[in-house]
Amino acid sequence: MAVLTLGFTGMDSGTESELRRAFEQALPASGGGWQLVGDTHADYVVVDMDSMYGPMSWLRLHAAGKQVIGLTGAPRTQTPFRIGRPVDPDELAALLREVRGDRPIDPLPAPETVAPPAAVPSGMTPSPQPQDVTPEERPAPSVAEELPPNPEAVAEPARAAQQPPSAAVAQVVPAAPSIAPRVPEPDATLATQAPPAPVPPAPVPTRSAEPETLAEWLASGRLRGRQRIEHAGISLLVDDDQRQYFGPSALKPLAPLFGKAVSLADFEAVNADAWSAQAAASGAPQPLARLVWYGALLAGHGRLAPGFDTEDRFRLTKWPQTEREFPKHFRIATAMMKGPATIAEIAEASNVPASDVADFVNASLASGFAEPYREPEPEPEVPKTGGLFGRLRGR
């Protein structure tokens, strides 16, 4: 069986680098049989389910028939497979073994003679070796290449040149023609041609722009450890490693934090003593997914998130935890549970403005409680069978 492929999507560059390092450490312990590729060509794709757009990436991949592995700090996830946070190479190796199961691994054919690889300039990747080429990428052999060489046919012209003219003429039209591979003549002009120009190194991809809002920071995964952010008399403790926060029990008082521009300098690292004192005064910890939900609720400003259209139909996959601060959401959720519907249809059924419905759908998509609805493929018609009973019914 072919080597299984793994890709990453829906995460920041730091999280992807962490996963790549863990994969390199876990691959030998897993027994091999895996290769990292782009997410569009991968058999299994790892998605950061704790980011704002992770659930949206999961919905897109799920609709495309991809197998998704959820990266999350939560004890469970809606994806078929799960990787815990922080990433443990031993746990990842066990997951790779579990996914591969007892499927055998086809050994890659070793080339007969492989020249030592040339030095690769900095910033470039080495060219693929013969063992790296998949069967689909190998060109189909021509008819001449498939046929084995015929020693008799190759020796015929030499014997004809040594025979008298009459015998040589008879060799032009033999009685029983044989098929032999055509040996191309060497092209003398190739030796005089200039060597091909060196390929310039591929440009190094630039790092994505720094997040500009609190919602973007929470979704980026760039926050590490325990951080504090304050604005307009509001203090919020964020523990990204544990995926929880300490702050006001209500969400609406946090709106000023989501409405302003936020840079990395606005976050302050908190030592253990100060964290314990302020966390105790803030009450019980709350899941960071609640802030992600609220950030997605405010991000659209009454419009659907990019990638979705007002004519799309949406449905709830399960009943969400509605906030008492938003009583309209209960009516919206009740209307959506009746079946897939567009934004306008949900607004009419719930008697709620379409802008509020769009905000609720954005938050539900980001938290994994909603998904866009796609019409199922029509089942093929079963052909009618004949037979004795069919002929009797037709009489």
C-alpha positions in Angstrom: 0.0 0.0 0.0 1.2 3.5 -0.7 2.6 5.8 2.0 0.0 7.8 3.8 0.2 11.6 3.6 -0.3 14.2 6.3 -0.9 18.0 6.0 -1.6 21.0 8.2 -4.1 23.9 7.9 -6.1 26.4 9.9 -3.2 27.3 12.2 -0.4 29.9 12.6 3.2 29.4 11.5 4.4 28.8 15.1 1.9 26.0 15.7 2.7 24.4 12.3 6.5 24.5 13.1 5.8 22.8 16.4 3.8 20.1 14.7 6.5 19.5 12.1 9.1 19.1 14.8 6.8 16.7 16.7 6.2 14.7 13.5 9.9 14.4 12.8 10.4 13.0 16.3 7.3 10.7 16.1 7.9 9.2 12.7 10.6 6.7 13.6 8.6 5.5 16.7 5.4 5.2 14.6 7.1 2.7 12.2 7.2 5.1 9.2 4.8 5.0 6.3 3.9 8.8 6.5 4.9 11.8 4.4 4.2 15.5 4.9 2.5 17.2 1.9 0.3 20.2 1.3 -3.2 20.1 2.9 -4.9 20.0 -0.5 -3.1 16.7 -1.4 -3.0 15.0 2.0 -5.0 11.9 3.0 -5.2 13.3 6.6 -5.2 17.0 7.6 -4.5 18.4 11.0 -6.7 21.4 11.9 -6.2 23.7 14.9 -9.7 23.4 16.3 -9.0 26.0 19.1 -8.4 28.8 16.6 -11.3 31.0 15.4 -11.4 29.6 11.9 -10.4 26.1 12.7 -14.0 24.7 12.8 -14.6 26.5 9.5 -11.6 24.7 8.0 -12.9 21.4 9.4 -16.3 22.0 7.7 -14.6 22.7 4.4 -12.4 19.6 4.6 -15.3 17.4 5.9 -17.4 18.5 2.9 -14.5 17.6 0.6 -14.3 14.1 2.0 -11.0 14.6 3.8 -10.0 12.8 7.0 -9.5 15.5 9.7 -7.3 15.3 12.9 -8.2 17.9 15.4 -5.5 19.7 17.4 -7.1 20.9 20.6 -6.6 21.4 24.3 -10.2 20.2 25.0 -10.6 16.6 26.1 -12.7 15.8 23.1 -13.5 17.1 19.6 -15.9 16.5 16.7 -13.2 15.3 14.4 -12.5 11.5 14.0 -9.0 11.8 15.5 -7.5 14.1 18.1 -4.0 15.5 19.0 -3.8 17.0 22.5 -2.2 20.3 23.4 0.7 20.8 23.9 1.8 18.4 21.2 3.5 15.3 22.6 5.6 13.3 20.0 4.9 10.0 21.8 1.1 10.7 21.6 1.5 11.7 17.9 3.4 8.5 17.2 0.7 6.4 18.8 -1.9 8.2 16.7 0.0 7.6 13.5 0.2 3.9 14.3 -3.5 3.9 15.1 -4.5 5.6 11.8 -2.2 3.4 9.7 -3.4 0.2 11.4 -2.2 -3.0 9.9 -1.9 -1.7 6.4 1.4 -2.8 4.8 3.9 -0.2 3.5 5.2 -0.5 0.0 9.0 -0.1 0.0 10.3 2.6 -2.3 12.4 1.2 -5.2 16.1 1.9 -4.7 17.8 3.3 -7.8 20.6 1.2 -9.4 23.1 4.0 -9.4 22.6 7.2 -7.6 25.1 10.0 -7.9 25.9 11.9 -4.7 23.6 14.9 -4.3 25.1 18.2 -5.3 25.3 21.0 -2.8 22.1 23.0 -2.6 22.3 26.8 -2.3 20.8 28.3 0.8 17.1 29.0 0.5 16.5 26.3 -2.1 15.2 22.8 -1.8 17.0 19.8 -3.4 15.6 18.4 -6.6 13.5 15.3 -6.2 15.4 12.0 -6.3 14.1 9.0 -8.3 12.8 7.4 -5.0 10.8 10.5 -4.2 8.8 10.3 -7.5 5.3 8.8 -7.1 4.1 6.3 -9.7 1.6 8.9 -11.1 4.6 11.2 -11.8 6.7 8.7 -13.7 6.2 9.1 -17.5 4.8 6.1 -19.3 7.4 4.1 -21.3 7.3 4.2 -25.0 6.7 1.1 -27.1 10.4 1.0 -28.0 11.4 1.2 -24.3 9.1 -1.7 -23.4 10.5 -4.1 -26.0 13.7 -5.9 -25.1 16.6 -5.3 -27.5 17.0 -7.9 -30.3 20.7 -8.8 -30.8 20.0 -10.4 -34.1 18.3 -7.2 -35.4 21.2 -5.0 -34.3 23.7 -7.3 -36.0 21.8 -7.5 -39.3 23.1 -4.1 -40.7 26.7 -5.1 -39.9 26.4 -8.4 -41.7 24.7 -6.8 -44.6 27.6 -4.4 -45.1 30.1 -7.3 -45.4 28.0 -9.2 -47.9 28.0 -8.7 -51.7 25.6 -6.0 -53.2 23.0 -8.5 -54.2 22.9 -10.0 -50.8 22.7 -6.6 -49.1 19.8 -5.6 -51.4 17.9 -8.7 -50.3 18.3 -7.7 -46.6 16.2 -4.5 -47.3 13.0 -6.5 -47.6 13.3 -9.5 -45.4 10.9 -12.4 -45.7 9.9 -12.2 -42.0 10.3 -8.7 -40.6 11.2 -8.4 -37.0 10.4 -5.5 -34.6 13.5 -4.0 -32.9 13.9 -0.9 -30.8 15.2 2.1 -32.7 18.5 3.3 -31.3 18.7 7.1 -31.7 21.8 8.6 -33.2 23.7 10.9 -30.8 23.1 14.6 -31.5 26.5 16.2 -32.1 25.0 19.7 -31.4 24.2 18.8 -27.8 27.9 18.9 -27.0 28.3 22.5 -28.3 25.2 23.9 -26.5 25.6 26.1 -23.5 24.6 24.7 -20.2 21.1 25.7 -19.0 21.0 28.9 -16.9 20.8 28.2 -13.2 17.4 28.4 -11.6 17.0 31.3 -9.3 16.1 30.4 -5.7 12.5 30.4 -4.8 11.4 33.5 -2.8 11.2 32.9 0.9 7.6 33.3 2.1 7.1 36.3 4.3 5.5 35.9 7.7 1.8 36.8 7.9 0.9 40.2 9.1 0.6 40.7 12.9 -2.9 40.4 14.3 -4.6 43.7 14.8 -7.5 42.9 17.1 -8.0 40.7 20.2 -10.1 38.3 18.2 -7.3 37.8 15.7 -4.7 37.3 18.5 -6.9 34.6 20.1 -7.2 32.9 16.7 -3.5 33.3 15.7 -2.1 31.0 18.4 0.9 33.4 18.9 0.1 34.0 22.5 2.1 31.8 24.9 1.9 31.3 28.6 -0.1 33.6 30.9 -0.8 37.1 29.6 -2.8 40.1 30.9 -4.5 42.7 28.8 -6.2 45.9 30.2 -8.3 48.6 28.6 -10.9 51.1 29.8 -10.7 49.7 33.3 -11.2 46.1 32.1 -8.6 43.5 32.9 -8.5 40.1 31.3 -6.2 37.2 32.1 -5.5 34.8 29.1 -3.9 31.4 29.6 -3.4 30.2 26.0 -1.6 27.0 27.0 -4.6 25.9 29.2 -7.1 27.4 26.8 -8.9 29.3 29.5 -9.3 32.9 30.8 -10.2 34.8 33.9 -12.3 38.0 33.7 -15.9 39.3 34.0 -18.5 36.6 33.9 -20.5 38.6 31.3 -19.3 39.0 27.8 -20.7 42.5 26.8 -18.4 44.3 29.2 -15.5 42.9 27.2 -16.7 44.6 23.9 -14.2 47.5 24.2 -11.3 45.0 24.2 -12.6 43.5 20.9 -13.3 46.9 19.4 -9.8 48.4 19.6 -6.6 47.8 17.8 -4.4 45.4 19.8 -0.6 44.9 19.4 1.7 42.5 21.1 2.9 45.3 23.4 -0.6 45.4 24.9 -0.1 42.0 26.4 1.8 41.8 29.7 3.4 38.6 31.0 2.2 37.8 34.5 4.3 36.1 37.2 2.8 33.2 39.3 2.0 35.3 42.4 0.2 38.1 40.6 -1.6 35.6 38.4 -2.9 33.6 41.5 -4.1 36.8 43.2 -6.0 38.3 40.3 -7.3 34.9 39.1 -8.7 34.2 42.6 -10.5 37.6 42.6 -12.0 36.9 39.1 -13.7 33.7 40.1 -13.7 30.3 38.3 -11.8 29.9 35.0 -13.8 30.1 31.8 -13.1 28.3 28.5 -11.2 30.4 26.0 -13.6 29.1 23.3 -16.2 31.4 24.8 -14.0 34.4 23.9 -13.5 33.0 20.5 -17.2 32.7 20.0 -17.7 36.3 21.2 -15.0 37.5 19.0 -16.6 35.9 15.9 -19.9 37.3 16.9 -18.5 40.9 16.8 -16.1 40.4 13.9 -18.7 40.4 11.1 -20.5 43.6 12.0 -23.8 42.2 10.7 -22.3 40.4 7.7 -21.4 36.8 7.0 -17.7 35.8 7.4 -15.7 35.7 4.1 -16.3 32.6 2.1 -20.0 32.4 2.8 -23.0 33.9 0.9 -26.4 35.1 2.1 -27.9 32.6 -0.3 -26.2 29.7 1.4 -28.3 27.6 3.8 -27.1 26.9 7.3 -28.1 24.5 10.0 -27.2 23.7 13.6 -25.5 20.4 14.2 -26.3 20.6 18.0 -28.0 22.9 20.3 -25.6 25.7 21.3 -25.0 27.2 24.7 -26.8 30.5 24.3 -25.8 33.4 26.4 -28.4 35.1 28.6 -27.1 38.4 27.5 -28.4 37.7 24.0 -32.0 36.6 24.3 -32.6 36.8 20.5 -30.1 34.0 20.0 -32.6 31.5 21.6 -35.2 32.4 18.9 -32.5 32.1 16.2 -31.3 28.7 17.4 -34.9 27.5 17.6 -35.6 28.5 14.0 -32.3 26.9 12.7 -33.0 23.6 14.5 -36.1 23.2 12.2 -33.9 22.6 9.2 -31.4 24.3 6.8 -32.3 27.8 5.8 -30.8 31.0 4.4 -30.1 34.1 6.5 -33.3 35.8 5.3 -35.4 32.7 6.0 -34.0 32.4 9.6 -34.6 36.1 10.2 -38.2 35.8 9.1 -38.9 32.6 11.1 -37.3 34.0 14.3 -38.5 37.7 13.8 -34.9 38.8 14.3 -33.0 41.3 12.1 -30.8 39.6 9.4 -27.7 41.3 10.8 -28.2 39.6 14.2 -28.7 36.3 12.4 -25.5 36.7 10.4 -23.5 37.5 13.6 -25.0 34.4 15.3 -24.2 32.2 12.3 -20.6 33.5 12.3 -20.2 32.7 16.0 -21.8 29.2 15.6 -19.6 28.4 12.6 -16.4 29.4 14.5 -17.4 27.3 17.6 -18.4 24.3 15.6 -22.1 24.4 16.4 -23.3 25.2 12.8 -22.3 24.2 9.3 -23.3 25.2 5.8 -25.8 22.8 4.3 -25.1 21.0 1.0 -27.7 19.1 -1.0 -26.9 15.4 -1.0 -26.1 13.8 -4.3 -29.2 12.1 -5.9 -29.1 8.3 -5.6 -28.8 6.4 -8.9 -32.0 4.9 -10.1 -32.3 1.2 -9.7 -33.0 -0.4 -13.1 -36.2 -2.4 -13.3 -35.6 -6.1 -13.5 -37.6 -8.4 -15.7 -38.6 -11.9 -14.9 -41.6 -14.0 -14.4 -43.3 -11.7 -11.8 -42.6 -8.6 -13.8 -44.3 -10.1 -16.9 -47.2 -11.3 -14.7 -47.7 -7.8 -13.3 -47.7 -6.3 -16.8 -50.6 -8.4 -17.9 
